[in-house]
Amino acid sequence: TRPFAEVTNDAGATFCFERRYDARRLEPVVAKPHSPDNRALARDLGDVRLTRAYIGSCTGGKITDFINAARVLKGRRVAVDTFLVPSTTEVSTGLRTHTIDGRPLLDIFRDAGCQISIDASCAACLGGPRDTFGRINGPEVCISTTNRNFPGRMGAKEGQVYLASPYTVAASAVTGRITDPRELLQ
């Protein structure tokens, strides 16, 4: 992690409007096929069976994303094919150097049964050729940390892609169905 400078409001600053949210009332949300705007609560999608999970891309492949996924996966096994792709070479290095309870993230993911690309890339987020790591090549049902789920975006047009946070994707990979991660983090 790099040092950062905290940004605060100027003293006496006024705004057009302010919004306050009670974070304790927020719930994990999932975008259903085939638009990021097609949303539902994760807890309402528990009947959706998955064939794969994907953690990676620019939106879901940061080191903090992998740390959060590892918190869910530590000591558990995935029930569906689960693909991990770091977004940058720095994140790829972080998979080896960041630890949880003294265990490198990479070891936690391997023990959980994940398939890991050490090479940073977009991989299946943009579809690509049939041999692209993590690509959907048929009528699969995938939960992913990517940012788009239009038909064909991760490969085959008949695939269904649900978008979610790394916590939700990791929890869903363990259960094989869309899962509110709070079920596993209690």
N, C-alpha and C positions, 0 to 999 in steps of 0.2 A: 504494500500500500504506500502511496505517496502522500507526503504532507499536503494539507489543503488549508486555504484561508476561509474562515467562516464568513459568510455574507449575511449581514443583518440590515434591517430597515434603518433609514436615517431617523434620528430623533424627531418626533413630531410629524412624521410622514403620514399622509392621508392617501386613501385609495378609493377608487370608484365603488368598490364593494369588497367585503371580506366574507369568506366562507370558512366555517369551522366544522370539523368532522370529529366524531367520537370514534377513534380507531378501534376501540373494543367492539364496535358494532359492524365493522367491515367484514365481509365474507369473501372467500376465494371465488373468483369468477372465471368462467371458461368461455371462449368464443367457439361456437359450434360451426360446422361446415355451412356454407362456403364463404363466409365473410367475417372479418374481425368484429363487425357490428352485431352479429347474431349471437347474443350473449345469454348465459344462464348461470345460476349459482352452481358451483361444483357439487354441492350436496344434493341438488335436484337431478343430477345426471348419473347417479350410481348404477343405473341399469345399462349404461353404455359399455359394452365389452370391447376391449382393445386388442390389437394384434402387435402393436409396437409403441415405443416411446422414443422421443428424440429430445436431447438437451444440447443446445448449441445455437449457433448463429450469432450475429451481432447483438441481437436483443436478449438472448438467453444463454450466451456462452462466456460471460464474464467470470472472473474468479469468484466473486461473491455468489453468483448463480450456482457454481459448482460446490461451493462451501455449503450453501443451503440444501442442495440436493443430497450431498453427502450426509448431512445431519439426519435426513430421512432414511437414507439407504444403509447407514452404518448398522451392521449386525443383521441385515435382512438380505433376502434374495429377490431378484426381479422375477415376475411371472410371465413377462412378455419380452421379446427382443428389445433391448434398450441400447440406443446409440448415443455416444457422447462426442461432441466436436468442439474443441476450444476455438474461440474467435480470434485469438492472436497468439503469437509465439510466446509472449509474456505469460499469457494464461496457461499455455501448454507447460511452461516451466513451473508455474504455480501449482499445477496438478501434482508435481513431484515434491515441491517444497512446502506447501501449506499442509498442516496436519490438524487432525481432530483427535484429541486424547492420545497424541504421540504417533498417530498413524497417518501416513501421506494419503491425500485424497485419492490418488491413483490406486493405491492398495484397497481402499474402501470400495471403490467402484469395481475393481476386478473381483474382489470377494463377493460382491453383490451379483456378479454375472453380467455386468455391462460390457458392451463392445465399445472400445475407445479408440478414437483416432488421435494420435499424438500430434499429427500435423494440423495446424490451424487452417481452417478453410470455411467456406460457405456450405460445402458438402450438399446434403439433400435439401437445404433451404431453397435452393433455386432449381431443384429437379435434377438436371444434368443427365448424362448418359446412363444407361441401365446399370452400369457397374459403379455408380457413384455411391460412396459410403452412406448408408442409412436411407437411400432413396426408396420410395414406395413404388413397387413394380407391379401392382395389381390392386384388387379391391380391398385394400387393407384399411384398418381403422387405427389412426395414429394420434397420440397426444404429444404436442410439441411446444417448445419454448420459442419457436420462430415467430415472425411477425405477420405472416400472411397465410391464408388457408384457402385461396381460390382454387378451383378445379385444376389439377395438373401442376400446381406450384411446387409440390415436393415429389413429382414424378407422374405416376399414372393418374389420368383424369378421373377414373372411377374410385380413387382413394378418398377417404374422408379424413380430414385433418381438424383436430380440435386444438385450440391454442390455450396455453395456461402458463402459470408461473413455474419456476423450477421445483418449488415445494410440491405443487399439485402434480406435476409430471412425475416426479420421483415416487410420490405416494401411489399414484395410479399404476406405475410400472410394477410396484410391489404387489398390488391387489389384482391387476389385470382388468380393472374397470376404472372409470373416472371416479376419483376419490378425493374428498375434502381432506387435505393433509393434516388437519387438526385431529383426525381420527388416529393418526399414527404418531403425532407429536405430543400427546397428552402424557 
